[in-house]
Each structure stands twice: as C-alpha cells, then as structure tokens.
C-alpha cells in the first residue's frame, strides 16, 4: 500500500510534468489536426479531452474516498 504522502507526491510530479509539456507547446500547434486513437481532432481539443478525463477520475476518487471514510475531504477552506 502506498502512503498518502507518496500518492500526493506522485500526483504533483505527474501534474508538473504535464504542465511543463503544455507550457512548452507552440501556440500555433493548437489548431493543428491530428489522428489520435483513430479520431481526427485538433491538438487543443485533445488537451481539453485529457483535462476532462483527468477531472472525471479525480472526482471518482474523491467520491469513493468520502464514501469509505465518511468524512468531508475539506478541499476548500
């Protein structure tokens, strides 16, 4: 089992890496069309899709954690 601290550290690292990739993107690439998983899309749409997908899984994790612990996660002050 991974500790809470290690999970948070891993998540921060991965999000930091994703942030660095996004920050390095040339803005002119955002409208380029790409084939991703057999679908025609733009780079910007692909980015939005990944953010949405990540948010959905984060929400699932929060919900399951709240259900199992029966506690408010106090994500906001």
Z-matrix of the N, CA and C atoms (Angstrom, degrees):
N
C 1 1.453
C 2 1.533 1 108.99
N 3 1.306 2 115.68 1 139.11
C 4 1.465 3 121.63 2 -179.19
C 5 1.530 4 109.00 3 -92.68
N 6 1.300 5 116.17 4 138.43
C 7 1.467 6 119.61 5 -179.77
C 8 1.527 7 110.54 6 -71.33
N 9 1.316 8 114.50 7 158.70
C 10 1.470 9 121.35 8 177.76
C 11 1.527 10 110.07 9 -56.44
N 12 1.329 11 115.98 10 -45.24
C 13 1.468 12 120.70 11 -178.36
C 14 1.530 13 111.43 12 -61.15
N 15 1.338 14 116.79 13 -41.32
C 16 1.456 15 119.33 14 179.82
C 17 1.528 16 111.57 15 -68.85
N 18 1.329 17 117.00 16 -38.83
C 19 1.466 18 120.21 17 176.67
C 20 1.527 19 111.11 18 -60.52
N 21 1.323 20 115.54 19 -44.90
C 22 1.468 21 120.03 20 179.31
C 23 1.523 22 110.29 21 -63.16
N 24 1.317 23 116.94 22 -42.30
C 25 1.466 24 120.85 23 178.97
C 26 1.522 25 111.08 24 -62.70
N 27 1.314 26 117.42 25 -43.87
C 28 1.470 27 121.06 26 178.82
C 29 1.533 28 111.33 27 -62.25
N 30 1.330 29 115.69 28 -43.27
C 31 1.466 30 120.15 29 179.19
C 32 1.522 31 111.01 30 -63.66
N 33 1.328 32 116.87 31 -44.46
C 34 1.473 33 120.10 32 178.20
C 35 1.528 34 111.07 33 -60.83
N 36 1.322 35 116.94 34 -39.90
C 37 1.461 36 121.23 35 179.95
C 38 1.525 37 110.88 36 -63.74
N 39 1.322 38 116.57 37 -48.04
C 40 1.463 39 121.34 38 -178.54
C 41 1.530 40 110.95 39 -64.70
N 42 1.316 41 116.79 40 -44.46
C 43 1.471 42 119.99 41 178.97
C 44 1.530 43 109.59 42 -64.57
N 45 1.312 44 117.25 43 -37.92
C 46 1.464 45 120.91 44 176.40
C 47 1.516 46 112.17 45 -62.55
N 48 1.339 47 116.54 46 -40.96
C 49 1.469 48 120.33 47 177.62
C 50 1.523 49 110.87 48 -64.90
N 51 1.328 50 116.95 49 -42.85
C 52 1.467 51 121.01 50 177.96
C 53 1.524 52 110.34 51 -62.85
N 54 1.320 53 116.75 52 -41.31
C 55 1.464 54 121.39 53 178.18
C 56 1.528 55 111.11 54 -60.84
N 57 1.329 56 116.55 55 -41.71
C 58 1.471 57 120.63 56 179.45
C 59 1.526 58 111.09 57 -64.04
N 60 1.330 59 116.73 58 -40.72
C 61 1.469 60 119.91 59 178.18
C 62 1.527 61 110.02 60 -63.37
N 63 1.321 62 116.53 61 -46.34
C 64 1.470 63 119.99 62 -179.88
C 65 1.525 64 111.57 63 -63.25
N 66 1.314 65 116.89 64 -40.59
C 67 1.469 66 120.97 65 -179.88
C 68 1.518 67 111.73 66 -65.32
N 69 1.327 68 116.73 67 -27.35
C 70 1.465 69 119.83 68 -178.16
C 71 1.528 70 113.37 69 -86.81
N 72 1.325 71 117.10 70 -8.59
C 73 1.463 72 119.93 71 -178.74
C 74 1.520 73 111.67 72 -67.76
N 75 1.295 74 115.53 73 136.88
C 76 1.457 75 121.51 74 173.22
C 77 1.531 76 107.21 75 -75.55
N 78 1.314 77 117.39 76 126.19
C 79 1.459 78 122.50 77 -176.63
C 80 1.532 79 111.53 78 -54.13
N 81 1.303 80 117.14 79 -32.74
C 82 1.465 81 119.99 80 -178.29
C 83 1.533 82 111.86 81 -66.12
N 84 1.325 83 118.17 82 -18.15
C 85 1.467 84 121.22 83 179.24
C 86 1.523 85 113.07 84 -77.79
N 87 1.325 86 117.02 85 -18.28
C 88 1.464 87 120.40 86 -173.13
C 89 1.520 88 113.57 87 -60.97
N 90 1.306 89 118.18 88 -28.74
C 91 1.466 90 120.74 89 -179.18
C 92 1.529 91 112.82 90 -95.78
N 93 1.327 92 116.62 91 -0.94
C 94 1.468 93 119.38 92 178.29
C 95 1.515 94 110.04 93 -66.24
N 96 1.325 95 115.25 94 143.01
C 97 1.462 96 121.04 95 178.04
C 98 1.520 97 108.95 96 -88.88
N 99 1.324 98 114.92 97 141.89
C 100 1.464 99 121.76 98 179.49
C 101 1.525 100 108.85 99 -139.74
N 102 1.311 101 115.09 100 155.83
C 103 1.468 102 122.06 101 170.51
C 104 1.527 103 106.53 102 -98.23
N 105 1.316 104 116.66 103 114.05
C 106 1.457 105 121.18 104 -179.70
C 107 1.522 106 107.42 105 -126.16
N 108 1.307 107 115.83 106 120.67
C 109 1.463 108 122.84 107 -177.16
C 110 1.532 109 110.66 108 50.91
N 111 1.330 110 115.01 109 42.04
C 112 1.457 111 120.88 110 176.16
C 113 1.516 112 115.41 111 77.75
N 114 1.313 113 117.33 112 8.68
C 115 1.472 114 120.76 113 -179.28
C 116 1.516 115 110.63 114 -118.19
N 117 1.315 116 115.44 115 141.52
C 118 1.451 117 121.49 116 176.55
C 119 1.527 118 108.50 117 -83.29
N 120 1.326 119 116.74 118 125.38
C 121 1.466 120 120.63 119 -178.73
C 122 1.517 121 109.15 120 -154.03
N 123 1.318 122 116.07 121 173.45
C 124 1.460 123 120.43 122 173.96
C 125 1.533 124 108.00 123 -98.40
N 126 1.300 125 115.24 124 162.52
C 127 1.466 126 120.13 125 177.83
C 128 1.529 127 109.67 126 -59.94
N 129 1.331 128 117.24 127 -43.11
C 130 1.468 129 120.26 128 -179.16
C 131 1.526 130 111.37 129 -62.90
N 132 1.319 131 118.00 130 -43.23
C 133 1.464 132 120.00 131 178.03
C 134 1.523 133 110.83 132 -62.12
N 135 1.315 134 116.85 133 -39.07
C 136 1.468 135 120.60 134 178.92
C 137 1.529 136 110.21 135 -63.22
N 138 1.320 137 116.13 136 -41.28
C 139 1.471 138 120.10 137 178.62
C 140 1.527 139 110.03 138 -62.28
N 141 1.330 140 116.75 139 -47.72
C 142 1.466 141 120.00 140 178.77
C 143 1.519 142 111.37 141 -59.91
N 144 1.326 143 116.80 142 -39.15
C 145 1.463 144 120.43 143 179.67
C 146 1.531 145 110.73 144 -62.48
N 147 1.323 146 117.27 145 -43.36
C 148 1.461 147 120.98 146 -179.89
C 149 1.527 148 110.71 147 -65.45
N 150 1.324 149 117.24 148 -41.17
C 151 1.476 150 120.69 149 178.56
C 152 1.528 151 109.81 150 -62.78
N 153 1.328 152 116.13 151 -44.69
C 154 1.466 153 120.57 152 178.87
C 155 1.537 154 110.57 153 -61.90
N 156 1.311 155 116.91 154 -43.24
C 157 1.459 156 122.03 155 -179.30
C 158 1.538 157 110.53 156 -63.20
N 159 1.318 158 116.31 157 -44.84
C 160 1.461 159 121.35 158 177.90
C 161 1.532 160 110.47 159 -60.76
N 162 1.333 161 116.60 160 -44.41
C 163 1.468 162 121.23 161 -179.70
C 164 1.523 163 111.33 162 -61.66
N 165 1.333 164 116.30 163 -39.84
C 166 1.457 165 119.91 164 179.55
C 167 1.531 166 110.19 165 -62.29
N 168 1.328 167 116.76 166 -46.37
C 169 1.462 168 119.07 167 -179.66
C 170 1.525 169 111.64 168 -67.66
N 171 1.319 170 117.55 169 -36.49
C 172 1.469 171 119.84 170 176.17
C 173 1.530 172 109.72 171 -61.20
N 174 1.325 173 117.23 172 -43.21
C 175 1.462 174 121.19 173 177.90
C 176 1.519 175 111.91 174 -61.10
N 177 1.334 176 116.61 175 -40.04
C 178 1.465 177 119.94 176 177.31
C 179 1.528 178 110.66 177 -62.56
N 180 1.316 179 116.17 178 -42.95
C 181 1.466 180 120.45 179 179.62
C 182 1.525 181 110.55 180 -63.13
N 183 1.328 182 116.81 181 -44.07
C 184 1.467 183 120.67 182 179.31
C 185 1.532 184 110.45 183 -61.64
N 186 1.338 185 116.19 184 -46.13
C 187 1.460 186 119.89 185 -178.22
C 188 1.531 187 111.09 186 -62.30
N 189 1.323 188 116.38 187 -47.83
C 190 1.469 189 119.18 188 -179.65
C 191 1.527 190 111.79 189 -63.98
N 192 1.320 191 116.69 190 -37.56
C 193 1.473 192 120.09 191 177.80
C 194 1.522 193 110.41 192 -63.92
N 195 1.332 194 116.52 193 -44.55
C 196 1.464 195 119.92 194 179.11
C 197 1.528 196 111.44 195 -63.40
N 198 1.333 197 116.01 196 -39.17
C 199 1.462 198 119.76 197 179.86
C 200 1.528 199 111.31 198 -66.57
N 201 1.325 200 116.61 199 -41.97
C 202 1.475 201 120.11 200 -177.07
C 203 1.519 202 112.33 201 -74.07
N 204 1.327 203 116.89 202 -36.98
C 205 1.468 204 119.72 203 -176.98
C 206 1.523 205 112.66 204 -92.28
N 207 1.322 206 116.32 205 -17.14
C 208 1.467 207 122.15 206 -175.43
C 209 1.523 208 111.33 207 54.49
N 210 1.341 209 114.91 208 39.00
C 211 1.464 210 121.11 209 179.89
C 212 1.519 211 110.33 210 -131.51
N 213 1.325 212 114.91 211 150.72
C 214 1.460 213 121.16 212 171.52
C 215 1.520 214 107.31 213 -73.59
N 216 1.307 215 117.64 214 131.04
C 217 1.461 216 120.42 215 -178.23
C 218 1.525 217 113.12 216 -76.19
N 219 1.302 218 117.34 217 -9.98
C 220 1.466 219 123.39 218 177.30
C 221 1.528 220 111.47 219 49.05
N 222 1.342 221 114.69 220 56.16
C 223 1.456 222 119.98 221 -179.73
C 224 1.537 223 111.54 222 -75.60
N 225 1.319 224 115.76 223 -19.56
C 226 1.463 225 119.80 224 -179.66
C 227 1.522 226 109.17 225 -129.06
N 228 1.337 227 116.78 226 147.53
C 229 1.470 228 118.91 227 -179.92
C 230 1.528 229 112.21 228 -67.91
